[in-house]
Amino acid sequence: MRVRPFFTAFLFALIISLPTDAGLPLIPLLPAEPVIRIGLLTNTSSVTITTPDSQLVARSPEEPDRLLATNRVTVSARAYRPDVVDQYIFEIKDIATSAEANEIAAEVREATGQSALASIDAKTNTWKVWIGEPKESKEEADAFKAALAERGFEDVVVTIEKKTVHSPDAVALSQQVRTAGRSQVRSLIRSTGSAQPAAGTDIVVPGLREVIVNGPSEAAKYTSLKSVSFGSFDERANPVRLNGKAYRGKIEVFVNAKGALTVVNVVPLEDYLLGVVPAELSLPSLEAQKAQAVAARTYAVANINGFATQGFDMRPDVWSQVYKGVAIETQMGTRAVRETAGMIATHNGKPIMAYFTSTCGGRTENSENIFDHAEPYLRGVECSLEGRRHFDPFIVKTVRTPAKLRDEANLELVRLVSMLSVNGFALATDQI
């Protein structure tokens, strides 16, 4: 965490000072375990997702799970490609005058009951009559033309035109983008609702991009305008891997406002903490790591939606909490998380902003002197392990006059003092 003037020592004091009942501390517990979203990568062009399990499982909103029949896929993004389909148009062409075209159109309407519209053909400067609605297949077109011929209109010409058809997902995503406000998410994250396939270019917003999933099996080759999350078939035993690094929970991929990919680890809170506690505190003390677990859990709960516009809650670095996934997990850290499961620190019934830091310089600071708010639970206290009193037994005091270091006889001493100086130590003398 970048700035965290809330210390495990404070948390120790908080826990042991709480009122007890039957010898147990009355520590607030979460009513339910939330799912945390950690933004592992932003603005990346592609990622590789693997599992040691038999296969990956992919999931998107409002869709059944996909069994990908492979344990390795690459994920990237590309410009959205709508479907382009043939449509069959029925026309009587090369009519000399407007009056003649309108007369033929009236005859068609009377004889067939179909719509008929006279229109000028700008390329030939002649008139034509459009008949009926376009057909979607050659079979439908042939049948309709034959029916017109039976009614006496044998000179009908079938013209094939290309039509762009946007999917319901494209229409729904466009609606989402138009109402997204400051959100930078550009993949569909909710149901398509009543959206229907639609023609025309003004139905969808420009610049839509889709997620491409590519693997060796046919099931692992597809595109989606929705966010796609990947997990192992057995997530508990075989955590999914992002670019070779293992994470519990799922790996979600979606397109962001820059057209690149954002990659999020969607993970239950307690599993998330397994990759936080050892990363933030290496001290081999179970009680210290328990305090760290409570602090980290509290911080996570208080910062849900901390990066909501980017589509996640927290980052995996010092701007939130350092999180390194499965690789950093330890037996002691896991025990600390399990034995404090659900415990958080609160003030007036709400999770505190549990800032903490790796060092304190001897004393912490009041929150209002660092941030723009004063919190009654963030008061400056002495941090004894880094304060003067802790080092008093190791301070050597002498009245001996230091050597004059400029003398040629003291060159070796000068070298040693210089080494101390560049490493942050100083000699309290004015004779150097």
C-alpha positions, 0 to 999 in steps of 0.5 A: 500500500502506498501510504498506510499509517495504520499499524499492526501494533494499533490493531493488536491494541484494538483487539485486546482492548475490546470487551469480552464475553466468556473470554472471547473478544467481541470482534465484528464479523462480516455477515457474508463473504464478498467477492473481490475484483482485483485489476491485475492488468490494464491496457494489455493487448493479449494474455495467456490463460492456462490451468493444470486441470483437464480443461478451462471453463469460460463464462459470460453474463447470461450465458451457460458455461463453456467447456473449452476442451483445452487447458490453454487459450490466448485472449486478445481484442479486435474491432467488432465485425457485424454479420453481413448477409445477402438479401433478395430484392424484387424489381421490375426495371427499365420503365420509361416514365413515372406514370407507367411505373406507378401504373405497374405498381398499382397492378402489382398491389391489386393482383398480389396484395404485396407492397409495390413502390415506384422509384427512379433508377439514378444510374440508368435514368429510368424507373423501376418498381420494388415489390414486396419485402426482401427475402433472406434466402435463395429458396424464399426468393425463388418461391416468391418470384415464381408466385409473381410470375403466376400472377402475370409478372414474369419480368421481375428481376431478383437483385442480391444486396448485402445487408449489415445485421448487428447482433443483440449484444452489439445493440445492448452494448451500445446502449450500455456505452451511451449510458455508462457515464465515466465507466471505462468498461467497453464489454457487455456486463449485463443482460441483453434484455429486449435488444433485437438484431438490427440493421443500419450503422446508427444502431451501434456506437462506433469503435466497438471491440470484441474479445477473441478467445483462441485455443487448439480446440473448436470450443475454444475459438470464438469472439464475444462482445461480453466480458469473459471469465475463465476458471479451472474445472476444479478451481480449488485444486487447480487454480487458474493461471494468468501468463503463468502466474496462479490465482484463486477464483476466476480471471475475467477479461474485458475491453476497456475505453482504450480498446485494450484489455483489462484483466481482473481476478474475481476472487472470494475475499478470504482466498484473496487474503491468502495472497495478501497477508504474506506479501504485506508482512513477512514477520514469522509471528502468527499473532502479527499475521493475524493482525495483518489479516484483520487489517487487510480484510478491513481495508479490502471491504472498505475499498470495494468499488475503489476503482469502479470506473475501471471495472474493479475494486483494487489494484494488486500493488502498493496503491491498494494492497500488495497481492501476489496470488497463490505463489506467495501463500504460506502455511502461517499466513493461511492459518492467520487468515483462517483463524480470523475469518470474517473479522474486521475493525469497525468504527460506528458500525462501519469498516474503518479505513485500515491504512498500514505501512511497512515502516513508521520511522518511530511514530505514526501520524494523525490522519488529518496531517496526511489526508484530508480527513480526521479519524478518531481511530487514526491517532499518532502513537509511538512505534516502539520497534523503530523509536529511540527507546528501542535503540537506546541499549545499542547506542555507544556514547564516548567523550574520546576526540575523533581522529582527524580524517583528513590526515594521510595516516587515516586513509583507510578510516576515511574509506570506511566512513565513506562506505558508512555514509553512502549507506545512510550512517553518519559520524557525529563530528565536525572534524571530518 
